[in-house]
């Protein structure tokens, strides 16, 4: 119901559907709500709220949310541009089946120093094994 409303551009109905589910911990609804905030669809564009909702979904292994965090960090949308975080989230999203994340992760990797890439690969491995490990990497200001 919410996804169909979103696809036809009925953002108020989509929002009414997604918000209570997202607040209840539903990963897909959190991911969809986060995307709505990043695009300003049915809500005021707000990257902080977008990151908050996407992070909740990403930590539940939602590949779309992980991919969208990669886009936000890689493009510096509402946060400082951070190719380390972009690579990290694209890699985890790719490992979780998001098709276009692998290519975007490779691009982000070209912008990292070899030692940064090595660390990012290790963190991505840990995140894949235990998603909650990535919680501190969902927002800017990572502490490696």
VOBA-1610 file (N, C-alpha, C; in pm, whole numbers, padded with zeros to 5 digits, always signed):
BEGIN
Unk+00081-00118+00000Unk+00000+00000+00000Unk+00087+00126+00000Unk+00185+00137+00091Unk+00272+00253+00097Unk+00361+00265-00024Unk+00418+00153-00068Unk+00507+00153-00184Unk+00430+00191-00310Unk+00310+00138-00326Unk+00227+00171-00442Unk+00191+00320-00441Unk+00158+00372-00324Unk+00126+00515-00314Unk+00248+00598-00350Unk+00365+00557-00302Unk+00487+00629-00333Unk+00513+00629-00484Unk+00499+00513-00547Unk+00526+00502-00690Unk+00434+00589-00775Unk+00312+00610-00729Unk+00221+00694-00808Unk+00231+00842-00765Unk+00325+00872-00674Unk+00347+01010-00633Unk+00254+01059-00525Unk+00181+00968-00461Unk+00091+01003-00352Unk+00171+00996-00222Unk+00256+01096-00203Unk+00349+01094-00090Unk+00280+01105+00047Unk+00172+01183+00060Unk+00106+01186+00192Unk+00055+01047+00235Unk-00002+00971+00142Unk-00050+00836+00175Unk+00068+00745+00207Unk+00174+00755+00128Unk+00293+00674+00154Unk+00348+00705+00293Unk+00354+00833+00327Unk+00405+00875+00457Unk+00318+00820+00570Unk+00187+00825+00552Unk+00095+00771+00654Unk+00117+00622+00673Unk+00153+00553+00569Unk+00178+00409+00576Unk+00315+00380+00637Unk+00418+00448+00589Unk+00555+00416+00630Unk+00588+00460+00774Unk+00542+00580+00814Unk+00586+00633+00943Unk+00555+00541+01061Unk+00431+00494+01080Unk+00406+00408+01197Unk+00484+00277+01191Unk+00500+00223+01071Unk+00579+00100+01058Unk+00726+00127+01091Unk+00777+00239+01042Unk+00916+00276+01070Unk+00938+00296+01220Unk+00845+00365+01283Unk+00855+00388+01427Unk+00848+00257+01505Unk+00783+00157+01446Unk+00775+00025+01508Unk+00894-00065+01479Unk+00991-00013+01403Unk+01114-00090+01379Unk+01119-00166+01247Unk+01023-00146+01159Unk+01019-00216+01031Unk+01125-00158+00937Unk+01224-00241+00902Unk+01341-00194+00827Unk+01305-00134+00691Unk+01220-00199+00614Unk+01185-00147+00481Unk+01113-00012+00492Unk+01026+00000+00590Unk+00957+00128+00611Unk+01056+00236+00654Unk+01152+00200+00739Unk+01255+00296+00780Unk+01337+00341+00660Unk+01373+00246+00575Unk+01448+00277+00454Unk+01369+00369+00362Unk+01243+00337+00342Unk+01157+00420+00255Unk+01138+00560+00312Unk+01117+00569+00442Unk+01100+00699+00506Unk+01230+00780+00496Unk+01342+00713+00517Unk+01471+00781+00502Unk+01492+00835+00362Unk+01452+00756+00263Unk+01463+00801+00125Unk+01372+00920+00099Unk+01252+00917+00154Unk+01159+01029+00137Unk+01220+01158+00193Unk+01285+01149+00310Unk+01350+01266+00367Unk+01469+01312+00283Unk+01542+01221+00224Unk+01658+01262+00142Unk+01614+01331+00014Unk+01498+01293-00038Unk+01448+01350-00163Unk+01349+01464-00141Unk+01298+01478-00019Unk+01196+01579+00006Unk+01061+01543-00054Unk+01031+01415-00057Unk+00904+01366-00111Unk+00802+01353+00002Unk+00708+01445+00005Unk+00602+01440+00106Unk+00643+01497+00241Unk+00769+01533+00253Unk+00825+01591+00375Unk+00926+01698+00332Unk+00964+01783+00424Unk+01072+01876+00393Unk+01202+01797+00384Unk+01283+01829+00283Unk+01410+01758+00269Unk+01493+01782+00394Unk+01541+01673+00453Unk+01614+01681+00580Unk+01711+01564+00585Unk+01837+01591+00555Unk+01936+01483+00551Unk+01963+01423+00688Unk+01952+01503+00794Unk+01974+01447+00928Unk+01868+01342+00959Unk+01742+01372+00928Unk+01635+01274+00949Unk+01652+01156+00854Unk+01694+01185+00731Unk+01718+01078+00636Unk+01822+00980+00690Unk+01935+01034+00734Unk+02042+00949+00787Unk+01994+00871+00908Unk+01917+00935+00993Unk+01867+00867+01112Unk+01782+00745+01074Unk+01686+00764+00982Unk+01600+00652+00942Unk+01677+00547+00862Unk+01762+00593+00769Unk+01840+00498+00690Unk+01932+00415+00778Unk+01989+00477+00878Unk+02080+00406+00969Unk+02008+00295+01044Unk+01888+00325+01090Unk+01810+00223+01162Unk+01787+00102+01071Unk+01752+00128+00945Unk+01728+00019+00850Unk+01858-00051+00812Unk+01964+00026+00793Unk+02093-00031+00753Unk+02145-00128+00858Unk+02123-00096+00984Unk+02170-00182+01092Unk+02088-00311+01102Unk+01976-00316+01028Unk+01897-00438+01017Unk+01925-00508+00883Unk+02036-00469+00820Unk+02083-00527+00694Unk+01994-00496+00574Unk+01930-00381+00574Unk+01853-00340+00457Unk+01951-00283+00354Unk+01968-00353+00243Unk+02068-00316+00143Unk+02038-00181+00078Unk+01911-00148+00058Unk+01877-00019-00003Unk+01916+00096+00090Unk+01891+00080+00219Unk+01930+00183+00315Unk+02082+00196+00319Unk+02153+00084+00316Unk+02299+00088+00316Unk+02350+00160+00192Unk+02292+00129+00077Unk+02329+00194-00048Unk+02304+00344-00040Unk+02189+00383+00011Unk+02157+00525+00019Unk+02247+00599+00118Unk+02292+00533+00223Unk+02392+00595+00312Unk+02522+00617+00236Unk+02558+00522+00152Unk+02678+00539+00068Unk+02666+00660-00022Unk+02549+00679-00082Unk+02527+00795-00170Unk+02536+00925-00091Unk+02471+00928+00023Unk+02472+01050+00106Unk+02614+01087+00146Unk+02689+00989+00196Unk+02826+01019+00240Unk+02919+01047+00124Unk+02904+00974+00015Unk+02992+00992-00100Unk+02972+01125-00171Unk+02850+01176-00167Unk+02820+01302-00233Unk+02815+01421-00138Unk+02834+01393-00009Unk+02830+01503+00088Unk+02696+01571+00095Unk+02590+01492+00099Unk+02454+01547+00104Unk+02414+01573+00249Unk+02429+01696+00291Unk+02394+01732+00428Unk+02501+01695+00530Unk+02607+01632+00483Unk+02720+01592+00568Unk+02849+01618+00489Unk+02963+01622+00556Unk+03086+01635+00479Unk+03106+01514+00387Unk+03155+01539+00267Unk+03183+01429+00174Unk+03284+01335+00239Unk+03254+01206+00237Unk+03339+01107+00305Unk+03341+00978+00224Unk+03447+00959+00148Unk+03457+00841+00061Unk+03484+00714+00140Unk+03540+00728+00258Unk+03560+00612+00345Unk+03425+00554+00383Unk+03336+00640+00433Unk+03203+00592+00471Unk+03123+00547+00350Unk+03140+00616+00238Unk+03070+00574+00116Unk+03115+00434+00077Unk+03246+00410+00075Unk+03297+00277+00041Unk+03243+00173+00137Unk+03249+00203+00264Unk+03203+00109+00367Unk+03058+00068+00342Unk+02969+00166+00324Unk+02827+00134+00307Unk+02797+00071+00172Unk+02866+00114+00065Unk+02845+00050-00064Unk+02889-00096-00060Unk+02999-00123+00009Unk+03050-00260+00019Unk+02952-00350+00093Unk+02902-00302+00206Unk+02806-00381+00284Unk+02677-00401+00203Unk+02631-00295+00136Unk+02509-00306+00055Unk+02528-00407-00058Unk+02644-00403-00122Unk+02673-00498-00230Unk+02672-00641-00179Unk+02733-00663-00065Unk+02737-00797-00006Unk+02597-00844+00035Unk+02507-00748+00057Unk+02369-00781+00091Unk+02279-00786-00032Unk+02340-00779-00152Unk+02264-00801-00274Unk+02224-00678-00353Unk+02264-00560-00312Unk+02229-00440-00390Unk+02318-00434-00513Unk+02256-00441-00629Unk+02330-00459-00754Unk+02422-00344-00793Unk+02380-00221-00778Unk+02465-00110-00824Unk+02566-00064-00720Unk+02562-00121-00602Unk+02655-00079-00497Unk+02799-00120-00524Unk+02820-00233-00589Unk+02957-00279-00614Unk+03034-00177-00698Unk+02973-00129-00804Unk+03039-00033-00891Unk+03065+00099-00818Unk+02968+00145-00741Unk+02984+00269-00666Unk+03092+00253-00559Unk+03099+00133-00499Unk+03204+00106-00401Unk+03342+00109-00464Unk+03353+00055-00585Unk+03481+00058-00656Unk+03523+00202-00684Unk+03430+00285-00721Unk+03460+00426-00747Unk+03507+00494-00618Unk+03436+00470-00509Unk+03476+00530-00381Unk+03615+00482-00340Unk+03647+00356-00368Unk+03777+00300-00333Unk+03891+00373-00402Unk+03867+00424-00523Unk+03973+00495-00596Unk+04007+00628-00529Unk+03924+00672-00439Unk+03947+00800-00371Unk+04005+00782-00231Unk+04040+00657-00199Unk+04099+00628-00068Unk+04246+00594-00082Unk+04322+00625+00022Unk+04461+00582+00028Unk+04462+00432+00056Unk+04568+00363+00015Unk+04572+00216+00037Unk+04548+00175+00182Unk+04603+00248+00277Unk+04584+00211+00418Unk+04439+00235+00462Unk+04374+00339+00408Unk+04233+00364+00439Unk+04146+00254+00381Unk+04178+00212+00260Unk+04101+00106+00195Unk+04112-00024+00273Unk+04230-00054+00321Unk+04250-00176+00400Unk+04163-00173+00527Unk+04162-00060+00594Unk+04080-00046+00716Unk+03932-00055+00681Unk+03892+00013+00574Unk+03751+00012+00533Unk+03704-00129+00500Unk+03789-00206+00432Unk+03753-00345+00399Unk+03733-00428+00525Unk+03819-00409+00623Unk+03807-00485+00748Unk+03680-00446+00824Unk+03653-00316+00829Unk+03531-00271+00898Unk+03407-00324+00825Unk+03409-00319+00692Unk+03295-00371+00615Unk+03273-00519+00642Unk+03381-00594+00654Unk+03370-00737+00686Unk+03303-00756+00822Unk+03345-00678+00920Unk+03287-00687+01054Unk+03140-00646+01054Unk+03109-00542+00976Unk+02970-00494+00967Unk+02880-00601+00906Unk+02933-00669+00808Unk+02854-00773+00741Unk+02825-00889+00837Unk+02923-00921+00920Unk+02906-01031+01016Unk+02815-00990+01132Unk+02826-00864+01173Unk+02748-00816+01287Unk+02708-00671+01258Unk+02590-00650+01196Unk+02552-00515+01151Unk+02560-00407+01258Unk+02531-00438+01383Unk+02534-00336+01487Unk+02674-00276+01502Unk+02776-00349+01456Unk+02914-00298+01460Unk+02925-00169+01379Unk+02842-00151+01279Unk+02847-00035+01190Unk+02775+00087+01246Unk+02712+00073+01360Unk+02632+00185+01412Unk+02711+00315+01417Unk+02832+00311+01464Unk+02908+00436+01476Unk+02956+00489+01342Unk+02943+00410+01236Unk+02985+00455+01103Unk+02868+00507+01019Unk+02751+00513+01077Unk+02634+00559+01003Unk+02632+00713+00992Unk+02700+00777+01083Unk+02698+00924+01085Unk+02840+00977+01067Unk+02853+01102+01024Unk+02986+01160+01005Unk+03065+01163+01134Unk+03196+01172+01121Unk+03282+01180+01238Unk+03326+01045+01287Unk+03348+00953+01194Unk+03390+00818+01231Unk+03517+00823+01315Unk+03531+00729+01403Unk+03652+00716+01483Unk+03703+00576+01460Unk+03807+00566+01379Unk+03856+00434+01340Unk+03932+00369+01452
//
